[in-house]
Amino acid sequence: MREWKRPSGTFGGDMKKQLVLASASPRRRELLGSLGLDFVVENSGVPEDTVDHRSPADFALELARRKAEAVAARYPDGVVLGADTVVVVGSEILGKPNDTDDARRMLALIRNRWHLVITGLAVTESREGQTALRHVETRVRMADYSRNAIEEYIASGEPLDKAGSYAIQGLGGKLVAGIEGCYTNVVGLPLCEVAEMLRDLGVEAPAALCTDNAGQPCPRLVDEHGRTRTNKD
């Protein structure tokens, strides 16, 4: 994993565009850094409780767009990436828990059932005012864990700042029985789509080859014969 560092401010030859991640999430910073790109991090400051939406995907996309465009106003020569991830079970959107009781409720709600993780992506090219939008969905099945397992996990403190009250890449991974779709999407940033969107706006991003926390290929990158394919295939 390449360590994040503050860049010189240019990429892509003489284009002189700065790549900016409009998120304070250390998980998104680490994931974007794994592509080997230089970028700066800027917190958008956009509130997450004022969005009208028709669907969870609309909610995630609108927040991602607001984050990217808010930060783009501060970087006139930038390409800004905004993202927002939500957990959906039934018709309910699960954001970050308000407190330990809320985390306990969420973990009990998703136990032994499937839920959906949706990440909305927005990439804004400041100079031209272009914004590309995309969302990625992953199905996650939680294990039939016990009440004691919930209490132990809450005591670790990890669930308290995570959508849906768990982190698949951390201790919460022990509560997950399986996934269908992109692993890094569940962490907070679907790398294959991010790389493709950045390339479309002139960023020299490599083709991403996602892996899970154990270093295994992302499930959607493995064909029916167990062979790994890239996102270009």
Protein Blocks (a to p, Z undefined) as FASTA:
>chain_A
ZZddddehiaehjnopacdddbfbfklmmmmmmnopacddddekiafklcccfbfklmmm
mmmmmmmmmmmmmmmkbccddddddddehjbccdddfblmlmmmmmmmmgoiacdddddd
ddddfknopacddddddddddddddfklmmmmmmnommmmcghhiafklmmlmmpgbdcd
jfklmnopafklmmmmmmmnopacdddddddfkopacfklpcfkopacdfkZZ
